[in-house]
Amino acid sequence: MMVAGVMSGTSADGINVALVQIGGGSGTIARGRGNQPHVKLLGHAEYSYSKKVRATVLAAMNSPEATVADLARLNFLLGELYADAILAAQRQFQVKVSLVGCHGQTLYHQGEPQHFLGRKLSATWQTGEAAIVAERVGAPVVSDFRPADIAAGGKGAPLVPFLDYLLFRDAHVGRIVQNIGGIANLTMIPAGASAQDVIAFDTGPGNMVIDAVLEKLYGQPFDRGGRIAFSGKVLDRVIHNILRQDFFRRKPPKTAGREEFGREFVGEFLRSCGGCRKQDIVATATSLTAKSIADAIRQYFSRNSVRKRKPFFEEMIISGGGAKNSTLVEMLNHELAPLGLRLRFSDEFGLPSAAKEAVAFAVLAYETWHRRPSNVPSATGAHQPAVLGKVSFPSPDNRTLHQKRRDLR
């Protein structure tokens, strides 16, 4: 089955589309076991948001002032942009998809229950109208994956561990799979693990704080290759104080988003850096990501060690936009060296770093289409496995409808 996975992350820099053949076949990235699918990536493309769209998305995230009308319009606009991206990818790689898995753009994610109007609730919101995507692409769309896990008592995230377990588990090698998107999240897969042995959680900011600092100080969307951070000096006192905050001390499972590391956090971070040089502030934001990842692993090892023996992991496999930041990768490698972890990239396993999350949602959509659960309860805290997402269908006369539209142009 040809499936398009569509992802737009918390960095809000654009849309990733992965075209994935799922089922049988040779030359696959991963050979399924039992009921699990075979996965082969046929193509991957990235489409940037325009400056105005990105600014609108960022302003809507965790916003106290967004109007209902603007949020409704943004929902439909993103549906059009997702459809444009899928259609462009189909043309580029000359394939036609039978199913789409679209994560949507997260505007709000609150994995921990909070009081609201007499009830204690968790809540999440991914926008991007799936009905628009289904109609324009002419294929069913699975979207809105997180609520089913929340309904089952989970935090709605992380969901990528299902793919991590499928692709990276090994009978003899314990691996930590680290994704560095807007938020950084890891999946711990012990050697010979079953799905119930997998531990996964968000470690803190990935690129989110770095990008926001670049935007504020340099008017740039990101630090290409980590060049600015490389020229700066890390303010260790700032990081030391941040890592004492509640999120970093909390035990997994845990999840984070702009609610924890968005504009308010960045404002406080910049104030704590005082009048330091701009490149030092960027270096500190970059080091915060590396140190918070390593600190999360050290804490886990400490809590779960038996007679001072650490759980056995040999490799960390990096993916996500942060894998392109050479300074961040070097900082992370320095932090991981005392833990005995060898650093590798998902590209070495045939999965481009930037494609991984989009591939994940193609696989999750495939599982949903076959009415199979695909959350990992040990990662999200759910009480039980859940079938994720909601399905939108194109109209029965979809091809005729689009031919009419072409004729009217």
KAKACOR-V180831 format. One record per residue. RES is the residue in three letters. PHI is phi in radians with two decimals (none if undefined). Layout:
# KAKACOR-V180831
RES:PHI
RES:PHI
This chain:
# KAKACOR-V180831
MET:none
MET:-1.57
VAL:-2.20
ALA:-1.71
GLY:-1.76
VAL:-2.21
MET:-2.38
SER:-2.31
GLY:-1.56
THR:-1.22
SER:-1.27
ALA:0.98
ASP:-1.66
GLY:2.74
ILE:-2.10
ASN:-1.86
VAL:-2.13
ALA:-2.02
LEU:-1.77
VAL:-2.22
GLN:-1.56
ILE:-2.11
GLY:2.46
GLY:-1.55
GLY:2.05
SER:-1.88
GLY:1.19
THR:-1.43
ILE:-1.13
ALA:-2.41
ARG:-1.65
GLY:-1.11
ARG:-2.15
GLY:1.11
ASN:-1.50
GLN:-1.44
PRO:-1.39
HIS:-1.46
VAL:-2.26
LYS:-2.34
LEU:-1.42
LEU:-1.70
GLY:-3.02
HIS:-2.49
ALA:-2.45
GLU:-2.12
TYR:-2.26
SER:-1.30
TYR:-1.20
SER:-1.17
LYS:-1.02
LYS:-1.19
VAL:-1.15
ARG:-1.07
ALA:-1.09
THR:-1.18
VAL:-1.11
LEU:-1.10
ALA:-1.18
ALA:-1.38
MET:-1.20
ASN:0.92
SER:-1.53
PRO:-1.49
GLU:-2.21
ALA:-1.12
THR:-1.45
VAL:-1.05
ALA:-1.08
ASP:-1.16
LEU:-1.15
ALA:-1.13
ARG:-1.13
LEU:-1.09
ASN:-0.99
PHE:-1.31
LEU:-1.08
LEU:-1.12
GLY:-1.00
GLU:-1.12
LEU:-1.18
TYR:-1.09
ALA:-1.10
ASP:-0.98
ALA:-1.14
ILE:-1.11
LEU:-1.11
ALA:-1.13
ALA:-1.15
GLN:-1.06
ARG:-1.13
GLN:-1.10
PHE:-1.80
GLN:0.98
VAL:-2.34
LYS:-2.21
VAL:-1.51
SER:-1.79
LEU:-2.71
VAL:-2.19
GLY:-1.99
CYS:-2.09
HIS:-1.18
GLY:1.48
GLN:-1.69
THR:-1.23
LEU:-1.76
TYR:-2.71
HIS:-2.49
GLN:-2.22
GLY:-1.30
GLU:-1.56
PRO:-1.08
GLN:-2.34
HIS:-1.29
PHE:-2.65
LEU:0.87
GLY:1.50
ARG:-2.14
LYS:-1.78
LEU:-2.28
SER:-1.69
ALA:-2.69
THR:-2.61
TRP:-2.58
GLN:-1.97
THR:-1.86
GLY:2.25
GLU:-1.15
ALA:-1.20
ALA:-1.10
ILE:-1.13
VAL:-1.07
ALA:-1.04
GLU:-1.20
ARG:-1.35
VAL:-1.45
GLY:1.38
ALA:-2.56
PRO:-1.07
VAL:-2.18
VAL:-1.69
SER:-2.46
ASP:0.96
PHE:-1.30
ARG:-1.25
PRO:-1.01
ALA:-1.12
ASP:-1.20
ILE:-1.10
ALA:-1.08
ALA:-1.56
GLY:1.62
GLY:-1.60
LYS:-1.69
GLY:1.38
ALA:-2.88
PRO:-1.39
LEU:-1.87
VAL:-1.14
PRO:-0.93
PHE:-1.04
LEU:-1.22
ASP:-0.97
TYR:-1.14
LEU:-1.10
LEU:-1.57
PHE:-1.98
ARG:-1.19
ASP:-2.54
ALA:-1.18
HIS:-2.13
VAL:-2.05
GLY:-1.41
ARG:-2.28
ILE:-1.95
VAL:-1.72
GLN:-1.96
ASN:-1.71
ILE:-2.10
GLY:-1.75
GLY:-1.04
ILE:-1.85
ALA:-1.67
ASN:-2.46
LEU:-2.21
THR:-2.23
MET:-1.72
ILE:-2.14
PRO:-1.09
ALA:-1.01
GLY:1.21
ALA:-1.23
SER:-1.60
ALA:-1.04
GLN:-1.25
ASP:-1.54
VAL:-1.28
ILE:-2.06
ALA:-2.57
PHE:-2.93
ASP:-1.40
THR:-1.65
GLY:2.46
PRO:-1.20
GLY:-1.78
ASN:-1.61
MET:-1.02
VAL:-1.24
ILE:-1.01
ASP:-1.10
ALA:-1.13
VAL:-1.15
LEU:-1.06
GLU:-1.09
LYS:-1.20
LEU:-1.60
TYR:-2.14
GLY:1.18
GLN:-1.99
PRO:-1.29
PHE:-2.85
ASP:-1.63
ARG:-1.06
GLY:1.20
GLY:1.29
ARG:-1.15
ILE:-1.19
ALA:-1.04
PHE:-1.07
SER:-1.51
GLY:-1.83
LYS:-2.03
VAL:-1.26
LEU:-1.61
ASP:-1.08
ARG:-1.10
VAL:-1.12
ILE:-1.14
HIS:-0.98
ASN:-1.20
ILE:-1.15
LEU:-1.21
ARG:-1.54
GLN:-1.20
ASP:-1.00
PHE:-1.00
PHE:-1.28
ARG:-1.58
ARG:-1.24
LYS:-1.34
PRO:-1.26
PRO:-1.31
LYS:-2.68
THR:-2.42
ALA:-2.52
GLY:-2.83
ARG:-1.17
GLU:-1.08
GLU:-1.65
PHE:-2.24
GLY:-1.60
ARG:-1.06
GLU:-1.15
PHE:-1.09
VAL:-1.11
GLY:-1.04
GLU:-1.18
PHE:-1.06
LEU:-1.13
ARG:-1.14
SER:-1.21
CYS:-1.41
GLY:1.05
GLY:-1.67
CYS:-1.22
ARG:-1.07
LYS:-1.04
GLN:-1.17
ASP:-1.21
ILE:-1.16
VAL:-1.14
ALA:-1.07
THR:-1.20
ALA:-1.09
THR:-1.19
SER:-1.14
LEU:-1.01
THR:-1.08
ALA:-1.11
LYS:-1.20
SER:-1.20
ILE:-1.12
ALA:-1.12
ASP:-1.12
ALA:-1.07
ILE:-1.19
ARG:-1.05
GLN:-1.08
TYR:-1.11
PHE:-1.03
SER:-1.12
ARG:-1.23
ASN:-1.95
SER:-1.29
VAL:-2.06
ARG:0.92
LYS:1.27
ARG:-1.56
LYS:-1.39
PRO:-0.97
PHE:-1.61
PHE:-2.30
GLU:-1.85
GLU:-2.27
MET:-2.06
ILE:-1.88
ILE:-1.71
SER:-2.54
GLY:1.62
GLY:-1.02
GLY:-1.10
ALA:-1.16
LYS:-1.52
ASN:-1.60
SER:-1.08
THR:-1.18
LEU:-1.07
VAL:-1.09
GLU:-1.15
MET:-1.07
LEU:-1.15
ASN:-1.06
HIS:-1.10
GLU:-1.22
LEU:-1.47
ALA:-0.93
PRO:-1.14
LEU:-1.57
GLY:1.30
LEU:-1.66
ARG:-1.52
LEU:-1.55
ARG:-2.34
PHE:-2.09
SER:-1.08
ASP:-1.01
GLU:-1.14
PHE:-1.79
GLY:1.51
LEU:-2.10
PRO:-0.97
SER:-0.93
ALA:-1.29
ALA:-1.63
LYS:-1.03
GLU:-1.15
ALA:-1.12
VAL:-1.06
ALA:-1.00
PHE:-1.36
ALA:-1.15
VAL:-1.17
LEU:-1.09
ALA:-1.10
TYR:-1.05
GLU:-1.12
THR:-1.09
TRP:-1.02
HIS:-1.70
ARG:1.03
ARG:-1.97
PRO:-1.20
SER:-2.50
ASN:-1.38
VAL:-2.02
PRO:-0.96
SER:-1.18
ALA:-1.59
THR:-1.69
GLY:1.51
ALA:-1.14
HIS:-1.29
GLN:-2.81
PRO:-1.09
ALA:-2.42
VAL:-1.39
LEU:-1.69
GLY:1.65
LYS:-2.24
VAL:-1.91
SER:-1.96
PHE:-1.93
PRO:-1.27
SER:-1.16
PRO:-1.02
ASP:-1.73
ASN:-0.96
ARG:-1.10
THR:-1.10
LEU:-1.04
HIS:-1.27
GLN:-1.14
LYS:-1.09
ARG:-1.10
ARG:-1.11
ASP:-1.14
LEU:-1.41
ARG:-1.36
